[in-house]
Amino acid sequence: MKITKIWFDDGRIYGQTDDGRTLWQSLLYYRRLLTAGDEERNEYTINSFGIRWEKLDEDISFESFEYDNPEPTGISKTLLSHPELDLSAVAHRMGIRQSLLVAYANGTKKPSKERCDEILQTIRTIGKELAAV
């Protein structure tokens, strides 16, 4: 499968495949594309593996358009929707590896309900501390 055409709409990147399918992904997974302007988004190249935005230093593989989770949900959506959260600092405060929290954010690992509750409680605690400033 190869993407032959792309476009952006409503916080998503869409791709038309060489076999006629239309696939999409949320731009929450691609912060640089989410915050880029139209001009920057339109400066891309398509190679045999995926799409490259040189000026943004962003790549999307064709394979990723076929992942099961094109839109983040649950704790993943919470973490990706708030770029002001420093995942490294949150992970450190929780005593877990940053790479694990990033995997939860990207949806490549799914935390237990207890771990989700722990992450949310840590974020709430940080919020309360900031509100007290």
Secondary structure as GFF3:
##gff-version 3
##sequence-region A 1 133
A	DSSP	beta_strand	3	9	.	.	.	ID=ss1
A	DSSP	beta_strand	12	17	.	.	.	ID=ss2
A	DSSP	beta_strand	22	26	.	.	.	ID=ss3
A	DSSP	three_ten_helix	27	29	.	.	.	ID=ss4
A	DSSP	alpha_helix	31	35	.	.	.	ID=ss5
A	DSSP	alpha_helix	38	41	.	.	.	ID=ss6
A	DSSP	beta_strand	45	46	.	.	.	ID=ss7
A	DSSP	beta_strand	50	53	.	.	.	ID=ss8
A	DSSP	beta_strand	58	61	.	.	.	ID=ss9
A	DSSP	three_ten_helix	63	66	.	.	.	ID=ss10
A	DSSP	alpha_helix	74	81	.	.	.	ID=ss11
A	DSSP	alpha_helix	87	94	.	.	.	ID=ss12
A	DSSP	alpha_helix	98	106	.	.	.	ID=ss13
A	DSSP	alpha_helix	113	131	.	.	.	ID=ss14
###
